[in-house]
Amino acid sequence: MDLQFYNTLRRRKEKFEPLKAGEAGIYTCGPTVYHYAHIGNMRTYIFEDVLVRSLKLFGYSVKHVMNITDVGHLTSDADTGEDKMEVGARREGKSAWDIAKFYTEAFLKDYKALNCRMPDVLCPATEYIKEMIALVKALEEKGFTYRTGDGIYFDTAKLPDYGKLAGKSHIEGIREGARVEANAEKRNPTDFSLWKFSMPEEKRQMEWESPWGKGFPGWHIECSAMAMKHLGETIDIHCGGEDAVAVHHTNEIAQSEAATGKPFSKYWMHGRFLIMGDLGKMSKSSGSFLTVQTLVEKGYAPLAYRYFCFTAHYRKQLEFTWESMEASSKALGTLRETAAKLAEELALKKATPKLDKGADYYRKFTDALADDLNMPQALAALWDTLRSPDISPAEKLGFALAADEVFGLDLDKAPAEEALSPELASLIEQRRQARKDKDFKRSDELRKELLEKGVLVEDTPKGVHWKIVKKTE
């Protein structure tokens, strides 16, 4: 079956034809670890995880590389402002290195909680300074760079097709609206830094020696150097959020192709924003953002958010509301309960799940994935199959478990112990201890308190289980 992906570079769906038959190299832009990742960020990582899982389902051997930006990302895309890591360090009174470590670990915890499979290669930018310097030197030798008082810059005027990813009209808009006075030494508004100098008045914690003096890398050079290090000078697929198109990915293409003379990536795939009603896109800078932990504290399992993301195509904006989270949480619970009942039914019959890849329902599912990762249609195929009176329980469960290799919703797990706030987790532990101490009055009081907070506790022959029955207040 042919896979069709929307290629931002060509502005159309295209048949996926990898550089090497049966293999797929994917580079995804990871987090800048100066703060917690918000759920808008995580929507992009979920879409990328589905891409990797889908390619594997269709038989591809996938190498997934993702960076961790722990230096060099300035507060402005126009190469102005401070390094976000230094800002984060000052905000919290810690070293930039400690900030990077803490928020990298926080990101990976959320990433795993959402059932995103770990990349094959995770690249902290600070570990690839040598490769970045080498790439800047290559560009310098080819005449694409110039020096200003604050760094080494890429001369975009020397690349005829600069801006082809974003489109000519978009780039012209950037040029017309650019504040050149922010850096009067820049030859063109779209020129960007490759290496920034440490200024005498600065007290930087992250800086390195280079042929041009002590300093730190520009944001864009990081991804090009790491992608080419692990995937070669031309890669199959490069992914990210839609906000990366106009500047970050545009500049990645410019510096990579200027250095190698080859196309940087065959396919460019971008996820749309998660928005919050009148507040617009979720943003750390605006302060209007929610984290995975926020959802957990509200009583929602991280995988309920993963399900919610599947209710819209990755190339469409998705509006977040608590009502939609409630609906997604209930839907996920129903899916798991259905799978659990099917498993119980088969166990009683001493039967096993059966996967029929030739069935019409399986074809509808794979057709949806092959059509640019159409997850709403894939989800509909799953629901239709489970509701059909004409499909056997063995086939239903076999299909659900096979489809979950892409969905990643843990449909084989009971709809019980998921994410809880620390307060609720503590109450459940107190109740367990009360039962152990045979203090049944206290146990009943705690059970009632938990139910009032939206958690139903059930004592079963196999132990104590609980499930969220309504949103905690």
C-alpha positions in Angstrom: 0.0 0.0 0.0 1.3 3.5 -0.9 1.7 5.9 2.0 0.7 9.5 1.2 2.1 12.3 3.4 1.5 16.0 3.1 4.8 17.6 2.2 5.0 21.2 3.3 7.8 21.8 0.9 5.6 21.0 -2.1 2.3 22.0 -0.5 0.6 18.7 -1.5 0.2 15.1 -0.5 2.9 12.9 -2.0 3.7 9.2 -2.1 6.3 8.3 0.4 9.4 7.1 -1.4 12.3 6.7 1.1 16.0 7.1 0.2 16.5 3.4 0.8 13.7 0.9 0.2 12.2 -0.4 3.5 14.0 2.2 5.6 12.9 5.6 7.0 15.1 8.2 8.7 13.1 10.8 10.7 14.4 13.9 12.5 12.0 15.6 14.9 12.7 19.0 16.6 12.7 18.3 20.3 12.1 20.7 23.3 14.0 23.7 24.4 14.5 22.7 28.0 14.3 26.0 29.9 10.7 25.3 31.1 8.0 22.6 31.1 6.7 21.5 27.8 3.0 22.4 27.4 0.3 20.1 26.0 0.4 22.1 22.8 4.0 21.0 22.4 3.0 17.5 23.3 0.4 17.4 20.5 3.2 17.6 18.0 5.2 14.8 19.7 2.1 12.6 19.7 1.7 13.2 15.9 5.3 12.3 15.3 5.0 9.2 17.5 2.0 8.1 15.3 4.1 8.7 12.2 6.9 6.4 13.6 4.4 3.8 14.7 2.6 3.8 11.4 5.7 3.5 9.3 6.7 0.4 11.5 3.2 -1.0 11.0 3.7 -0.8 7.2 7.0 -2.7 7.5 9.6 0.1 7.5 12.7 0.0 9.6 12.7 3.4 11.3 15.6 5.5 12.7 14.1 8.3 14.8 16.4 11.1 15.9 15.3 13.9 18.2 17.3 16.8 19.6 17.2 18.5 23.0 17.9 22.2 22.7 19.8 23.0 25.8 21.7 26.0 24.5 21.6 28.7 21.9 17.8 29.3 21.5 17.5 33.1 21.8 14.2 34.6 23.0 13.6 36.1 19.6 13.6 34.4 16.2 15.3 37.6 14.9 18.6 36.7 16.8 17.9 39.1 19.5 17.4 38.7 23.3 19.0 36.3 25.6 19.6 32.5 25.5 16.5 30.9 26.9 18.6 28.6 29.1 20.3 31.6 30.7 16.8 33.2 31.3 15.6 30.0 32.9 18.7 29.7 35.1 18.2 33.3 36.4 14.4 32.7 36.9 15.0 29.8 39.2 18.4 30.6 40.7 20.1 27.5 39.3 22.9 26.9 36.9 21.9 26.6 33.2 23.2 23.0 33.3 20.9 22.1 36.2 18.0 23.8 34.4 18.7 21.7 31.3 18.9 18.5 33.3 15.7 19.1 35.3 13.5 20.1 32.4 14.9 17.4 30.1 13.9 14.8 32.7 10.5 16.5 33.1 9.9 16.4 29.4 10.9 12.8 29.1 8.6 11.9 32.0 5.7 13.5 30.1 6.8 12.1 26.8 6.7 8.6 28.2 3.4 9.2 30.1 1.8 9.9 26.8 3.1 6.6 25.4 5.4 8.2 22.9 8.2 5.7 22.1 11.7 6.9 22.8 13.7 8.1 19.8 16.5 5.8 18.6 18.8 8.8 19.1 18.3 11.6 21.6 20.7 14.5 20.9 21.4 17.2 23.6 22.8 20.1 21.6 25.7 20.7 24.1 27.1 17.3 23.1 27.5 18.3 19.4 29.4 21.6 19.5 32.2 20.1 17.5 29.9 19.1 14.7 28.2 22.6 14.7 31.6 24.4 14.5 32.6 22.1 11.5 29.4 23.0 9.7 29.9 26.7 10.2 33.4 26.4 8.9 32.2 24.6 5.8 29.7 27.4 5.2 32.5 30.0 5.7 34.7 28.3 3.2 32.0 28.4 0.6 31.4 32.1 1.1 28.0 32.0 2.8 28.9 33.7 6.0 30.0 37.1 7.3 31.1 38.5 10.6 29.4 41.1 12.7 30.1 42.5 16.2 28.0 39.8 17.8 28.6 36.7 15.7 28.9 34.8 12.4 25.9 35.2 10.2 24.5 33.3 7.2 24.0 35.6 4.1 20.5 34.6 2.8 21.0 36.7 -0.3 23.5 34.2 -1.6 21.0 31.4 -1.7 18.6 31.9 -4.7 15.9 29.7 -3.3 16.0 30.9 0.3 12.6 30.6 1.9 11.2 27.9 -0.4 9.6 26.1 2.5 7.6 29.0 3.8 6.9 30.5 0.4 8.1 33.7 -1.3 5.2 35.9 -0.2 5.7 34.8 3.4 9.4 35.5 3.3 8.8 38.9 1.7 6.4 39.7 4.5 9.1 38.9 7.1 11.5 41.1 5.2 9.1 44.0 5.0 8.1 43.7 8.7 11.6 43.1 10.1 13.2 45.6 12.4 16.6 45.8 10.8 17.7 48.3 13.5 17.7 45.4 16.0 21.0 44.5 14.5 22.2 47.2 12.1 25.1 45.0 11.0 22.9 42.4 9.4 23.0 42.6 5.6 19.5 41.3 5.2 16.6 41.1 7.6 16.4 37.3 7.0 20.1 36.6 7.8 20.5 34.5 10.8 23.3 33.7 13.3 25.4 30.6 13.0 27.7 31.3 16.0 27.2 34.0 18.6 30.0 35.7 20.5 30.1 35.9 24.2 30.1 39.6 25.0 32.5 41.0 27.6 29.7 42.2 29.7 27.9 38.9 29.7 28.3 36.2 32.4 27.4 33.1 30.3 27.4 29.7 31.8 27.4 27.9 28.5 30.1 28.9 26.1 32.9 27.2 24.0 36.1 28.1 22.2 35.8 28.3 18.4 37.8 29.6 15.4 35.9 32.9 15.8 36.3 33.3 19.5 34.5 32.2 22.6 30.8 31.8 22.2 27.8 29.5 21.6 25.9 28.1 18.6 23.0 29.7 16.9 19.7 27.8 17.3 19.3 26.6 13.7 22.8 25.2 13.2 22.1 22.7 16.0 19.5 20.7 14.2 21.3 20.6 10.8 24.5 19.3 12.4 22.8 16.6 14.5 20.4 15.5 11.7 23.3 15.1 9.3 25.5 13.4 11.9 23.0 10.6 12.4 20.9 10.4 9.2 23.2 11.7 6.5 23.3 14.8 4.3 19.8 14.1 2.9 17.2 12.6 5.2 13.7 11.1 4.5 11.4 13.1 6.8 11.8 16.2 9.0 9.0 17.0 11.4 8.0 19.8 13.8 5.3 22.3 14.7 3.8 24.8 12.3 5.6 27.6 14.0 9.0 26.2 12.9 8.2 26.6 9.1 8.9 30.3 8.6 12.2 30.7 10.5 13.7 27.6 12.1 13.1 25.0 9.3 13.6 27.6 6.6 17.0 28.4 8.0 17.9 24.7 8.5 17.3 24.1 4.8 19.4 27.1 3.8 22.5 26.3 5.8 22.3 22.5 5.2 21.8 22.8 1.4 24.4 25.6 1.1 27.0 23.4 2.9 26.3 20.1 1.0 24.8 21.2 -2.3 22.1 18.5 -1.7 18.4 18.5 -0.7 18.3 18.5 3.1 15.0 16.5 3.6 12.7 14.9 1.0 9.6 15.4 3.1 8.6 18.1 5.6 5.7 17.4 7.9 4.2 19.9 10.4 1.6 19.7 13.1 -0.9 22.5 13.7 -1.4 24.4 16.9 -3.5 23.4 19.9 -5.5 26.5 20.8 -7.4 27.6 23.9 -10.5 29.5 22.7 -10.0 33.3 22.7 -6.5 32.9 24.1 -5.3 31.5 20.8 -2.3 29.1 20.6 -0.8 27.7 23.7 2.4 29.6 24.5 5.0 29.6 27.3 5.8 33.3 26.6 2.1 34.3 27.1 1.7 32.2 30.2 -1.4 30.6 28.8 -0.4 27.0 28.8 -1.2 23.7 30.5 1.1 20.8 31.2 0.6 17.1 31.4 0.8 17.5 35.2 -2.0 20.0 35.0 -4.2 17.3 33.4 -3.2 14.8 36.0 -4.0 17.2 38.9 -7.5 17.6 37.3 -7.9 13.8 37.4 -7.3 13.0 33.8 -4.9 10.3 32.6 -2.3 11.4 30.1 -3.6 8.9 27.6 -7.0 10.6 27.7 -5.2 13.6 26.2 -3.5 11.3 23.6 -7.0 10.1 22.6 -8.2 13.7 22.5 -5.4 14.5 20.0 -6.7 11.8 17.7 -10.1 13.6 17.4 -8.6 16.0 14.8 -6.2 15.6 12.0 -2.6 16.7 12.8 -2.8 19.4 10.1 -5.9 21.0 11.6 -6.0 23.3 14.6 -7.5 21.6 17.7 -9.3 23.6 20.4 -8.7 22.4 23.9 -11.6 22.5 26.4 -12.2 20.7 29.6 -15.5 19.4 28.1 -13.6 17.7 25.3 -11.1 16.2 27.8 -14.0 14.8 29.7 -15.5 13.2 26.6 -12.1 11.8 25.6 -11.5 10.4 29.1 -14.9 8.6 29.0 -14.3 7.4 25.4 -10.9 5.9 26.4 -12.5 4.3 29.4 -15.2 2.7 27.2 -12.6 1.4 24.8 -10.6 -0.2 27.6 -13.7 -1.7 29.2 -14.8 -3.1 25.9 -11.3 -4.7 25.3 -11.3 -6.1 28.9 -14.8 -7.7 28.4 -13.7 -9.2 25.1 -10.6 -10.6 26.7 -12.7 -12.0 29.6 -15.1 -13.6 27.1 -12.3 -15.2 25.1 -10.7 -16.5 28.3 -13.9 -18.2 29.4 -14.1 -19.9 26.0 -10.3 -20.6 26.1 -10.0 -18.8 22.8 -7.4 -16.3 21.6 -7.6 -13.0 19.7 -7.5 -13.3 15.9 -6.2 -10.7 13.5 -7.6 -10.8 10.0 -5.5 -8.4 7.9 -7.7 -9.1 4.9 -10.9 -7.9 6.5 -12.6 -4.8 5.4 -12.3 -3.2 8.8 -8.6 -3.7 8.8 -8.3 -2.2 5.4 -10.3 0.9 6.4 -7.9 1.4 9.4 -4.7 1.1 7.2 -6.3 3.2 4.5 -6.8 6.0 7.0 -3.2 5.8 8.2 -1.9 5.7 4.6 -3.9 8.9 3.9 -1.6 11.3 5.7 -2.1 9.8 9.1 -5.9 10.4 9.3 -6.3 9.5 12.9 -10.0 10.5 13.2 -10.9 8.0 10.4 -8.6 5.4 12.0 -10.4 5.9 15.3 -13.8 5.6 13.6 -12.7 2.3 12.0 -11.8 1.0 15.5 -15.2 2.1 17.0 -17.2 0.7 14.1 -15.4 -2.6 14.4 -16.0 -3.0 18.1 -19.7 -2.1 17.7 -20.4 -4.4 14.8 -22.6 -7.4 15.5 -21.2 -9.2 12.5 -17.6 -9.5 13.8 -16.5 -12.1 16.2 -15.1 -11.3 19.7 -11.8 -12.9 18.7 -11.5 -10.7 15.6 -12.6 -7.6 17.5 -10.0 -8.0 20.2 -7.3 -9.1 17.7 -7.9 -5.9 15.6 -8.1 -3.6 18.7 -4.7 -4.9 20.0 -3.1 -4.6 16.5 -4.5 -1.1 16.0 -3.2 -0.1 19.4 0.3 -0.6 18.1 -0.4 2.8 16.4 -2.9 4.3 18.8 -0.7 3.6 21.9 -3.7 3.8 24.2 -2.9 0.7 26.3 -6.1 -1.0 25.3 -4.8 -4.2 26.8 -4.7 -2.7 30.3 -7.7 -2.5 32.7 -9.4 0.9 32.9 -8.3 1.3 36.4 -5.2 2.8 37.9 -4.2 5.8 35.9 -3.0 9.2 36.7 -3.9 10.8 40.1 -3.0 14.0 41.8 -0.7 13.6 44.8 -3.7 14.4 47.1 -5.9 11.5 45.7 -3.0 9.1 45.6 -2.4 9.9 49.3 -6.0 9.2 50.2 -6.0 5.9 48.4 -2.8 4.9 50.2 -4.4 5.9 53.5 -7.4 3.8 52.8 -5.2 0.8 51.9 -3.4 1.2 55.3 -6.8 1.5 57.1 -8.0 -1.8 55.6 -4.7 -3.4 56.5 -5.1 -2.2 60.1 -8.8 -3.4 60.0 -10.0 0.1 60.7 -13.0 -0.3 58.5 -14.8 2.8 59.7 -11.9 4.9 58.5 -11.7 2.9 55.3 -15.3 3.6 54.5 -14.9 7.3 55.3 -12.0 7.5 52.9 -13.9 5.6 50.2 -16.7 8.1 50.5 -14.3 11.1 50.4 -12.7 9.7 47.3 -16.0 9.2 45.6 -16.9 12.8 46.3 -13.7 13.8 44.5 -14.5 11.6 41.5 -12.7 8.4 42.3 -14.5 5.1 42.7 -12.6 2.6 44.8 -13.5 -1.1 44.3 -12.4 -4.0 46.5 -12.1 -7.1 44.4 -10.7 -10.7 44.9 -7.7 -9.6 43.0 -7.1 -6.5 45.2 -8.1 -2.9 45.4 -8.8 -1.1 42.1 -10.0 2.4 41.4 -11.2 4.4 38.4 -12.0 8.0 37.7 -15.8 8.4 37.4 -15.9 12.2 37.0 -13.6 15.2 36.8 -12.2 16.3 40.1 -13.1 19.7 41.2 
